[in-house]
Amino acid sequence: MHSLALFQFVFTVAALLSTVHAAPVPSPFRHASKASALKAAKRDDSGKLVVAHVLVGNVYPYTIDNWTSDIQLAYDNGIDGFALNVGSDSWQPDRVADAYQAASNLGLDFKLFMSFDMTVLPCTQASDASTLTNYITTYASHPNQLLVNGQVFASTFSGSDCTFGQGSAAEGWNSQFISQLTGQNAVHFVPSFFSDPSTYSEFDGVMDGTFNWNSGWPVSLTVQSAQSAISGLASALGDGTFANAIQSALNSTIGTFSTDQTYISGMNSLSSSSKTYMAAISPWFFTHYPQSSFNKNWLYLMDYQGYNSRWDTVIANRDSVDIVEIVTWNDYGESSYIGPIEGAQPAGTTWATGFDHSGWLAMTKYYATAFKTGSYPAITQDQLFMWARPHPKNAQASNDGTGQPTSYQLTEDSLWAVAFTTQPATVSITTASGTTQTTDVPAGVTRLSMPLNPGAGMSATMTRNGATVLSVNPGTDAYTFNPNPETYNFNAFVAYATANSTSS
């Protein structure tokens, strides 16, 4: 069998195998070392944290009321704080000030911290560091500022090449940032440096830990790597080991802890007395900007309930993780958002409009609680979540000069669903008239999937003892699996319902 055809067959069968929730299978994948002895950082507010990454660049029209609403919504869904990703726009300090004011007004134990976007903030001159240090000193004593061991917590997106006019990046960060901040302004610095973790010793004295940004997705999974990984499975066709081989291949890519192990191991070369490991968790990734814009047109495979899988993996390895950062709250341009669609989308972003992701936010509290406490909480409310892309992966868009995104071949034309059930129930999913899949599910969390039908929508019901517990039906006006799209869109439309409430 041709390797690509075999790959598609493998993942089709894997989708059938993944219809029932199972405990995650940790995989060594590429790296063997696991720093199981890593202890959680001691915090002023004890315990592990779940925060969400907020692009301040997307909140230009925000008022304090918008921040108040977002913070309350995040808090109600198990999120402990926001990482404020700031760039170079002159108006962004005002939005940051509003965020801190809103958090203060609410009086919640909700933490904020700076995540400097070093892909856009200048960092070639010594004076460039003043933008960063000013943010730190402004909010160091704010009651909602995240502190670790009495130090101001701060992170980055990128920055391993920033020299701030010095002889090396390490010297630049040390002399112009770390050393400039002392006393109550001293920083606990946990950047996302896109450099080999084996070189972290170069940043000893700068880093107090690391944020593994790309751990939220299987970024190394491409069509080519998938073909290579499964090329040897053909010999197992007809053998009882084939299903196990498929499951192993799936677990080796979706939601694994392999890169986390590498980053945690890299932290061993840091001499900080309190090291913090921050892991990323993300529900989705698709971006579609042409060369004339941001020149970003690819996706990462997050089928097979990737958000749930990643949560389960991190929870299983929680002894090695201090903070979870959900990537993201509002990055509409990369389709990774779990917050409401508001504020301002980047110019040319069309694929987020009408694609609500609040269902992923609604399931977050369950997993965040498990990460923070070490035990999955009891399901106290019946809920049903379902999501799907808006067109077949091989559909030809009639008016899209950007073209199909890189790695689109990896995806399945399937609807993905997760049932949260207080007691055993029956879930019926419909993807076209006369096409319904009915499954008896136990109490707890059950994953389901079903092929989509071009030209049709999706709906579902949960019943128990002959009575309807809840139903989800967004209607074809909101969602149709369109076989003839005008433009390519590999974002996900998410619908959900909670018992005794209307469907979303």
Secondary structure, DSSP 8 states (H G I E B T S, - for coil): --HHHHHHHHHHHHHHHTTS--------TT-----TT-----BSS-S-EEEEEEEGGG-TT--HHHHHHHHHHHHHTT--EEEEEE-S-TTHHHHHHHHHHHHHHHT---EEEEEEETTTS--SSGGGHHHHHHHHHHHTT-TTB-EETTEEEEEEES-TT--TTSSSHHHHHIIIIITT--GGG-EEE-----S-GGGGGGGTTT-SEEEEGGGGTTTT--HHHHHHHHGGGGGGTTSTTHHHHHHHHHHTTSS-SHHHHHHHHHGGG---SS-EEEEEE-S--EEEE-TTTT-EEEE---TTTHHHHHHHHHHHTGGG-SEEEES-SS-GGGT---S-S-S---TT--TTTT---HHHHHHHHHHHHHHHHSS-----S-EEEEEE-SS-TT---SS-TT-S-BTGGG--SEEEEEEEESS-EEEEEEEETTEEEEEEE-SEEEEEEEE--TT---EEEEEETTEEEEEE---TTT----SS-SS-----EEEEEETTS---
